[in-house]
Amino acid sequence: MKRIVLVSAAVAFCVLPMTRAQSCDSARVLAQMDAAAAKFQSTQADFKWDVLQSVVNEHDIQSGTVYFERHGDSTSMAAYIKQPGEKTVFFNGGTLTLLQPEIKQETLFSAGSNRGQYESFLTLGFGGSGKDLQSNWTVTCQGMEAVDGTQTAKLDLKPKQQSVANMFSHVTVWIDPARSLGLKQVFYEPSGDNRTATYTAIKYNEKIAADIFKPKDKGYTVIRK
């Protein structure tokens, strides 16, 4: 489970200085997310993932483009990492696939009975409903803040499942409730490390080519975990 989150959900953009937070009505924000989730079909965004190792004060930064598409009750995800090295991550049908061209390796992770947990991380802030959020997290709204010109709700999330709490003490997300889209996420680890994910150039409910979500057979060595 932690391996999935490290690869995908560390799920970063240079945020403009935020204005003073305005008061926030949690019930209203969650209701807006419920309404937005019913309309959500797909989204595409440029991302920056920044993993901070606090002990040595080092940053591991990756950037690229991520895609999400809703199919009934499930969501497909594809992340094309371009910098510093090329990698691709797919999540579809309960399996996460990591392609690493540099070593010509394809690693398959089966979600199994933990599929719901995987999806809750991978799709956090991408079309999820307020009800889904509350089922996995204790939600506190810390205010309304403008991020890159968009009014967002700053939500602090504490995991309800101990297995998740062992990885992350809490997560802070800045969500546009009108579209149920996250512009920024910060995952806080008990160790003091944190992972920031920010998203820009967002395209909402635009058609995405089907092959975006399908790993291409390149004859790599396949490892199953």
C-alpha positions in Angstrom: 0.0 0.0 0.0 2.8 2.4 0.9 4.6 1.7 -2.3 1.5 2.7 -4.3 1.2 6.0 -2.4 4.9 6.7 -2.8 4.6 6.3 -6.5 1.3 8.0 -7.2 -0.3 9.9 -4.4 2.5 12.0 -3.2 -1.1 12.6 -5.3 2.6 19.9 -6.5 2.6 23.3 -8.0 4.3 26.7 -7.3 1.4 28.2 -5.5 0.9 32.0 -5.6 0.8 33.7 -2.2 -2.6 32.9 -0.6 -4.9 35.5 0.7 -6.1 35.4 4.3 -8.4 32.4 4.7 -12.1 33.1 4.9 -14.5 31.1 7.1 -15.6 27.7 5.7 -18.9 25.8 6.0 -17.8 22.1 5.9 -21.4 20.8 5.2 -21.8 23.2 2.3 -18.4 22.3 0.8 -19.1 18.6 1.0 -22.5 19.1 -0.5 -20.9 21.0 -3.4 -18.5 18.1 -3.9 -21.4 15.6 -4.0 -23.0 17.7 -6.7 -19.8 18.1 -8.7 -18.9 14.4 -8.4 -22.2 13.5 -10.2 -21.0 15.6 -13.2 -17.4 14.5 -13.2 -16.2 12.7 -16.3 -12.5 13.4 -16.7 -9.7 15.7 -16.0 -6.1 16.4 -17.2 -3.5 18.4 -15.4 0.2 19.2 -15.3 1.7 18.2 -12.0 4.7 18.7 -9.8 5.4 16.1 -7.0 7.8 17.3 -4.3 8.9 14.7 -1.6 10.8 16.3 1.3 13.0 14.2 3.4 13.1 16.4 6.5 16.2 14.8 8.3 18.5 15.7 5.4 16.3 18.5 4.0 16.4 17.1 0.5 13.7 17.3 -2.1 12.9 14.7 -4.7 10.9 16.5 -7.4 9.0 14.9 -10.3 6.8 16.6 -13.0 4.6 15.5 -15.8 1.0 15.2 -16.8 -1.8 13.2 -15.1 -5.1 12.0 -16.4 -8.3 10.8 -14.7 -11.5 9.3 -16.2 -14.6 8.1 -14.4 -16.2 4.8 -15.5 -19.4 4.3 -13.4 -18.2 3.8 -9.8 -14.5 3.4 -10.7 -11.8 5.8 -11.9 -8.9 5.2 -14.2 -5.6 7.1 -13.7 -2.5 7.6 -15.8 0.5 9.7 -14.8 3.2 10.4 -17.3 6.3 11.4 -15.4 8.7 13.4 -17.7 11.3 14.8 -15.3 13.8 14.0 -14.0 13.4 10.6 -15.7 10.7 9.0 -17.8 8.2 6.8 -15.9 4.5 6.0 -16.4 2.0 5.0 -13.8 -1.4 3.5 -14.6 -4.3 2.5 -12.4 -7.2 0.6 -13.9 -9.4 -2.3 -12.8 -7.7 -2.7 -9.5 -4.1 -3.0 -10.8 -1.4 -0.4 -10.7 1.2 -0.6 -13.4 4.6 1.1 -13.2 6.6 1.3 -16.4 10.3 2.2 -16.1 11.9 2.5 -19.6 15.4 3.2 -18.2 15.6 -0.4 -16.8 13.0 -1.8 -19.2 10.8 -3.0 -16.4 7.0 -3.3 -15.9 5.8 -3.7 -12.3 2.3 -4.8 -11.6 0.7 -4.2 -8.1 -2.6 -5.8 -7.4 -4.9 -3.8 -5.2 -7.0 -6.9 -4.3 -9.2 -6.2 -1.3 -7.5 -2.9 -0.8 -8.8 -1.4 -4.1 -11.0 1.1 -2.3 -8.0 2.4 -0.3 -5.9 2.7 -3.4 -8.6 4.6 -5.3 -9.1 6.9 -2.3 -5.4 8.0 -2.5 -5.1 8.1 -6.3 -8.3 10.0 -6.9 -8.1 12.3 -3.8 -9.3 15.6 -5.2 -10.2 14.3 -8.6 -14.0 14.0 -8.9 -14.6 12.3 -5.5 -17.8 13.1 -3.6 -18.0 14.6 -0.2 -19.6 11.4 1.1 -16.7 9.3 -0.2 -14.3 11.7 1.5 -16.1 11.4 4.8 -16.1 7.6 4.7 -12.3 7.5 4.7 -11.3 10.7 6.5 -12.3 12.9 9.4 -12.7 16.2 7.5 -12.1 19.7 8.9 -12.5 22.8 6.8 -9.8 25.3 7.7 -11.0 28.1 5.5 -11.6 29.3 1.9 -8.4 30.4 0.1 -7.6 31.6 -3.4 -5.1 29.4 -5.2 -3.9 30.5 -8.7 -7.1 32.6 -9.1 -9.5 29.8 -8.0 -11.4 29.9 -4.8 -10.7 26.6 -2.9 -11.7 25.0 0.3 -8.7 24.1 2.5 -9.6 20.7 4.0 -7.5 18.9 6.6 -8.1 15.1 6.5 -7.3 12.6 9.3 -7.4 9.0 8.2 -10.0 6.8 9.8 -8.1 3.6 9.0 -5.1 2.7 11.2 -3.2 1.3 8.2 -3.4 4.7 6.5 -2.6 6.6 9.7 0.6 4.5 9.9 1.7 6.2 6.6 0.2 9.6 6.9 -0.8 11.4 10.1 -2.9 13.8 8.1 -3.4 15.3 4.6 -4.2 18.9 3.7 -5.9 19.5 0.4 -7.0 22.6 -1.4 -10.2 21.7 -3.4 -12.3 23.6 -5.9 -15.7 22.3 -4.6 -17.6 23.5 -7.6 -15.6 20.9 -9.7 -14.4 18.6 -6.9 -10.8 19.1 -8.1 -7.8 19.4 -6.0 -5.2 22.1 -6.8 -2.8 21.2 -4.1 -2.2 18.3 -1.6 0.2 17.9 1.2 0.7 14.4 2.8 2.3 14.5 6.2 4.2 11.4 7.4 4.7 10.5 11.1 8.4 10.7 10.5 8.2 14.4 9.7 8.7 13.9 5.9 6.0 15.3 3.7 4.9 15.1 0.0 3.4 18.0 -1.8 1.4 17.6 -5.1 0.3 20.6 -7.0 -1.7 20.8 -10.3 -1.9 23.4 -13.0 -3.2 23.7 -16.6 -6.3 21.7 -15.6 -8.7 20.6 -18.3 -12.1 19.5 -17.0 -14.5 17.1 -18.6 -12.7 17.1 -22.0 -12.5 13.9 -24.0 -9.3 11.9 -23.4 -8.0 9.4 -25.9 -8.6 5.8 -24.7 -5.1 4.6 -25.2 -3.9 7.2 -22.6 -5.0 4.7 -19.9 -3.5 1.6 -21.4 0.1 0.4 -20.9 1.7 -0.3 -24.2 3.5 -3.7 -24.5 7.1 -2.8 -25.0 8.6 -6.3 -24.2 9.8 -5.2 -20.7 10.6 -7.6 -17.9 7.3 -8.0 -15.9 7.3 -8.2 -12.1 4.1 -8.9 -10.2 3.7 -7.8 -6.6 
